[in-house]
């Protein structure tokens, strides 16, 4: 009976974790969108020319998308590597790089 309860708890918390991760990705996208528009508004408030504002906002947006892409790529790689021998090799590689 105790083993069944433990398995149920593990399933519950894994499901909760999966929902948190699924919620985090749209939340981060929304926060990036909001930051971009706040940045644009602040640049216009300071009186910068429209061409410069557009250029700076596009650069800011491009960098944010690159960071977000690294996050999503890392999640995809982690999902692919779970349960494979590559995951152990990657762990060893990271551990040796930290020393």
C-alpha positions as CSV (number, residue, x, y, z in Angstrom):
1,X,0.0,0.0,0.0
2,X,2.9,2.4,0.9
3,X,4.5,1.8,-2.5
4,X,1.2,2.7,-4.3
5,X,0.9,5.9,-2.4
6,X,4.5,6.8,-3.2
7,X,3.9,6.2,-6.9
8,X,0.7,8.3,-6.8
9,X,2.6,11.2,-5.1
10,X,5.4,11.0,-7.7
11,X,2.9,11.0,-10.5
12,X,1.1,14.0,-8.9
13,X,4.2,16.1,-8.5
14,X,5.5,15.2,-12.0
15,X,2.2,16.3,-13.4
16,X,2.3,19.5,-11.4
17,X,5.9,20.1,-12.6
18,X,4.9,19.5,-16.3
19,X,2.0,22.0,-16.0
20,X,4.4,24.6,-14.5
21,X,6.8,24.2,-17.4
22,X,4.0,24.4,-19.9
23,X,2.8,27.6,-18.2
24,X,6.3,29.1,-18.0
25,X,6.9,29.3,-21.8
26,X,3.9,31.4,-22.7
27,X,4.5,33.5,-19.5
28,X,8.1,34.3,-20.6
29,X,6.9,35.1,-24.1
30,X,4.4,37.5,-22.7
31,X,6.9,39.1,-20.4
32,X,9.4,39.6,-23.3
33,X,6.6,41.2,-25.4
34,X,5.7,43.5,-22.5
35,X,9.4,44.5,-21.9
36,X,9.8,45.2,-25.6
37,X,6.9,47.6,-25.7
38,X,7.9,49.3,-22.4
39,X,11.4,49.8,-23.9
40,X,9.9,51.3,-27.0
41,X,7.6,53.6,-25.0
42,X,10.5,54.8,-22.9
43,X,12.7,55.5,-25.9
44,X,9.9,57.6,-27.5
45,X,9.3,59.4,-24.3
46,X,12.9,60.4,-24.2
47,X,12.6,61.9,-27.7
48,X,14.7,59.6,-29.9
49,X,13.9,59.6,-33.6
50,X,11.5,56.9,-34.9
51,X,14.2,55.2,-37.1
52,X,16.5,54.9,-34.1
53,X,13.7,53.6,-31.9
54,X,12.7,51.0,-34.5
55,X,16.3,49.9,-34.9
56,X,16.9,49.6,-31.1
57,X,13.7,47.8,-30.5
58,X,14.3,45.3,-33.3
59,X,17.8,44.6,-31.9
60,X,16.4,44.2,-28.4
61,X,13.7,41.9,-29.7
62,X,16.2,39.8,-31.7
63,X,18.4,39.3,-28.6
64,X,15.4,38.3,-26.5
65,X,14.3,35.8,-29.1
66,X,17.8,34.3,-29.1
67,X,17.8,33.9,-25.4
68,X,14.3,32.3,-25.5
69,X,15.4,30.1,-28.3
70,X,18.3,28.8,-26.1
71,X,15.8,28.0,-23.3
72,X,13.4,26.1,-25.6
73,X,16.3,24.3,-27.3
74,X,17.7,23.3,-23.9
75,X,14.4,21.9,-22.9
76,X,14.1,20.0,-26.1
77,X,17.6,18.6,-25.8
78,X,16.9,17.6,-22.2
79,X,13.7,15.8,-23.2
80,X,15.6,14.0,-26.0
81,X,18.5,13.0,-23.8
82,X,16.5,11.6,-20.8
83,X,17.1,7.9,-20.5
84,X,19.9,7.7,-23.0
85,X,23.5,7.1,-22.6
86,X,24.2,10.6,-24.0
87,X,22.8,12.1,-20.8
88,X,25.4,10.4,-18.7
89,X,28.2,11.4,-21.0
90,X,26.9,15.0,-21.0
91,X,26.8,15.0,-17.2
92,X,30.4,13.7,-17.1
93,X,31.5,16.4,-19.6
94,X,29.8,19.2,-17.7
95,X,31.3,17.9,-14.4
96,X,34.8,17.8,-15.9
97,X,34.4,21.3,-17.3
98,X,33.4,22.7,-13.9
99,X,36.7,21.4,-12.3
